[in-house]
Amino acid sequence: MSQLFTPLKLREIVIPNRIFMSPMCQYSSSNGKPQDWHLVHYGSRAVGKCGLVVTEATAVTQEGRISPDDLGIWSDEHAEAFIPIVDFIKAQGSIAGIQLAHAGRKASVSAPWLGGTPLSSENRGWQSLAPSPIPFMADFQTPREATIEDLDNINNQFSAATRRSLQAGFQVVELHAAHGYLLHQFLSPLSNHRTDEFGGSLENRMRFPLRIAKTVRDLWPENLPMFVRISTTDWVDGGWDVEQSLEFCRQLKKLGIDLIDCSSGGLVADAVIPVGPGFQTPMATEIKSQVKIKTAAVGLITEPAQAEQIIVTGLADAVFLGRELLRDPYWPLHAAQILKDNGSWPAQYERAKV
């Protein structure tokens, strides 16, 4: 059997293979609620035999959305709208995961195909919030600096979103602390200029993200796993880097986090990122070896042999595929054929298996 198609047990959840669907925003919700698009989008990847299907960044509050068209889970009605999607994913033998997020200073912009530009209050926009009043880019609005009361409210919003995620039936929860969104903004000295207990030293900058991680982990059932997605580096001198990520992951491990989803970048628009096949995999390997925690590699993993090599050689415990799964929802089925693994196809599709 191909190692890519071996199960991965995390707590009491057994993920049937090591191919995970990476969270990718669809900008296609209605007031945060998933639509038919989401059922087909996520359902297709479960039919295609992704071991784990994770929703796009799902906002814990309206103000935490990237765009007005993002998914959210800030009410019980939102949770109920996810149930048919979760049920369908499970019915295909896949595991259903949700990524909880708050966009911080990168909030209140239009969908990419509408320009990805900042929105005014007259055009579906709202006031963004961040650790410090530093805009993401020159043409972005200046965010309001979060008060201690704001931080308490956000913690409560993550708490409520965690309960609703469980109510919807999700089996894995991932905390989004990457790509320049709110929790990453607290971590990086480039976006966090606070002078209180949440800014300055590494210990202080980690304080709020770790508080949120603890809140979610304490509420998430003991038998279910929790992931954290991090940007391992900002790719900018003086910013967040791998050494700081290692310490952050050590603290996350102490809280009971089961897996680190290792991405990078997103905090500043002009970072020079050395993009290439598997370019972020070495970070997953270093965190796995140094922290002794399970990791997933992500970033330009496109070929079955490439994914297999990552697992066989122990570079990471799983791979998150993003754009490759947009191109091919049935990538795992095709990979199994290429790797000569006798993977199970949906009964409805068996006649096409060669």
N, C-alpha and C positions, 0 to 999 in steps of 0.2 A: 504493500500500500504506500502511496505517496504520503510523505510527512505532512504536506499541505492539507491533506484530507483526514488527518487524525483528529480526534476530539480534543477539546481543551476544557478541563473541569476547573471552574472557579467557584469556590464555596459549593453550593449544591446545584449549580447550573452547569450543565454539560453542553458546550457549544459544539455542534457536530463537525465543524472543520475550522481552519485558521483563516478563512477568507471573510473579512468583515467589510460591510458597506460603510464608507466614511460619511459623516454628516455633510450634506451639501444643500445650501439654501435653494429653495424653489420659487420663492416670492410669489406664491400662488394661493395664499389663504384668504379667507374672508373674515376680517376682524380677528385674526389669529386662529381661526378654526380650520382644521384640515378639510379638504374638498375631495371630490372624486379623483382629481389629479393625484393626490397623495396616496389614495388607496391603490391606484394602478401603478404609480411610481414605486412605492415601497413593496407592494405585492409582487411586482414583476421580479424584483431582486430576490425575494424569498422563493418564488417559483424557480428562479435560476440557481438556487441552492447556496446563496450566501449563508454562512453559518450564523452570522449576527447582522441584523439590519438595524441601523441607528438613524433616528430622525435627524433632520437638519436642526440647526440651532433653534431651540424652542424657548421663547422668552418667558421669564417668570413674572413679567409685568409689561403693560403696554409700553411704558417708557423705555423698556429694555430691548425693544425690537430694533433691528437694523433698519428695516423699511416698514411702511404701514402694511405690507403684504406678507410679513413673516408669520410663521407659526408661533403660537403662544399657548400657555397652559395656566392662565391666571384666574380661571373660574372653573366651577364644576361642570359647566356646559362644555368647556374646552376638553376636559378630561373625557367626558362621555363621547365626544366626537372622535376621539382616538380609538375607542374600543373596537369598532369594526376593523380598523387597520391592524391593530395588535392581534386580534383574533385570527385574521387571515394569515398574517406572518407565522403565527404559531401553528396554524393548520398545515402549513407547508413544511413543518419540521425545523424552521429557523427560530432563532431567539430574537425577541423584540427589545430594542434599546432606545432610550431617549436621551438627547443631549440638552441639558438645562443651561440657559445662557442669559447674559445681560450685556448689551452692546456698549454701554457707557458712552464715551465721546464719539463713537462711530455710529451712533443712532441717528434716526430721522433723515434718511437719504432715500432716494428713489431706487427702484429695481435696476440692475445693471443695464438691461435693454432699454431702460428709459433714461439712461445717462449716469446712474449712480450718484447723482448730485444732491447736495443738501436741500432739504425742503423747508419752506417757511410755514409758519403757523396757519397762513391762509391757504396753503396747499398741502394739507394732510400732515404737516410737520409738528414738532414739539420741541421743547427745551431739553437738551441732553444734559447728562450729569457725569462727573468723572472725579477721580481723586484730586485733581488740580485743574484750574481753569486754563488748560492748554489745548488748543484745537488740534485735531488730527492733521489737517492741512490748512493752508492759508485761507482757502475759500470755504472751509467748514465753520459752523457756528462755534463760538467759544462756549465750552460746557460750563455749567454751574458746578462749583466745588461742593462735593458731598459733605454734609454736616454729619455729626455723630448720630443724630436722629435719622438721617437718610440711611446710614449704614445699618442701623437697627431695623429700619423698614425693609431694606433689601434682604437682610438676613431672614426676616419673617416671610418675605416673598419666596425665597428659595425653599424655606420650610414648607410653605403651603403647596408649592409646585411639586415638591418631593412626594407629599401625601397624595396629590392628584395623579402623579405618574403611577404610583402603586395602584390607585383606584382604577386607572385605565388598563392595568394589567401588564405594564412593562416589567421585564425581568432583569434588565441592566440599566443603570443610570450612569451617565457620563457628565461630569462637570466641565464646562467650557472655560478654561483659563488660558486660552491661546489667542493668536491672530489679532492682537491689539484690542480685544474687547475688555470689559470692565475689570475682571480679575487680573488679566495680564497688565492692564494699565496700573494697577496697584503694585505689581511686582517690579516693573521696570523703572529705574531711576530717570529715564527720559520722559516719562509721563506722570510720575509721582514726585511732586516737589513739596509735599506736606511737611509740616514741622511738628505734628503731633505724634502720637504713638503709632500711627499708621504710615509714617513716612520716614525717610532718612536711611537708617541702617537696614541691612538685609532682613534682620529679624522683624523690624517694624513693617517693612514693605510686604512681607509674607503674612503679617498678622491677619488682615481681613480675608484674603483668599483661604487661609487655613481655617479661619472661623467658619466660612461658608462650607468648606469641605467637611468640617466636623459636624455641622448642623445637618447636612445631607446624609452623611454616613450614619449618624446616630438615629436618624429617622428611617433610613432604608433598612429593611429586614436583614437580620444577621445571616440568613441563608442565601441572600442575593448579592451579586458583586457590584462594585462601584469602580468606575474608571475616572481618570482626570486627563483631559487633553491639555498639553502645555506647548507653548512655543519654546523650544530649548534654547534658542538664541534670537536676538533682535537683528543679528547681522550688522550691527552698528557699534563702533567703538564707544565704550562708556555706557552701553545699554545692558539689558539682560543677556546672560550668557550661559554656557554649559555648566560652569562651576557653580553658579547660583542655582541653576536647575537641579543639580545633584543634591544640594542641600534642601531645596524645596521638596524634592521627591523623598528624601529621607524623612522629612516631617510628615509628608502624606502617608508614607508607609506606616508610621507610628499611629496614625488615625484609622488605619484599617483599609486604606485604598488598595485595590487588588491589581490594577494594571494602569500603566502610564501610556497614553496615546501620544507619541512623540512627533510633533510637527515643529514648525519654526516660522519666524517672521510675522508680519502683519501689523506691527506697532507703528512703524513710520513708513511713509509712502515712498521715500527715495532710497531705501536700503538696497544694497547691491547683493543679490542672492545668487550663489553659484548653482543654478538649477541644472540638474542632470539626472539620469536614471538612478533611482534609489538614493538621492543625495542626502536625505535625512536619516537613512538607516543607521549610519555610524553613531548618531546621538542615541538612538534606541538601544544600540549595543552597549554603549558606555553606561547608560543609566541602569540597564539590566545587570551588568557585571559589577558596577560600583555599589549600587543600592541594594542589589539582590531582590529585585521586584520584577514582576512580569511586565513586559513592554510590547507595544505594537508599533511596527514601522509603517510609515505613510509617506507618499510623495514619489510620483513617477514610477510606480511599480506597475508594469504593464504586461510582462511576459510570464507565463506559467513557470518556466525554468528559473526565472529571477525570483519569483515568490517562493518556490520550492527551496531554492538555495538559502534564502534568508532563514527559513524554518529548520532545514537540515543542519546547517552550520551553527545554529543557536544564536544568530544575530538578533533575533527578536522571537517572541512567542506567537505572534500573529501578524497579519498584514491588513491594513486598511486600504481599500481601493476606492478611488473617487471617480475621476473623469473616465477611467477605463470602464467603469460600470455604467456610466451614462452612455458610452458608445455601445456597450454590449451587456444588457441585463443578465445574459446567460453565460457570462464569462466563467463562472465556476464549472458549469457543465462542459464547456469547451476545454477548459484547463484539465479536467479529469481525463478527457479523451487523449489530450496531448501527452499527459504524464502517465497514461496507461493505467489509470486507477478506475476500478469498476464502480464508479459512483452511481447512486440511484437517481434516475430521472423521474419527473412526475409521470404517473401512469398515463396521463393524457398525451404525453409527448414521446412515449417509449418507441413509437413507430419511426421516429426520426433519429433514434440513436443508432450509430453505426459502429 
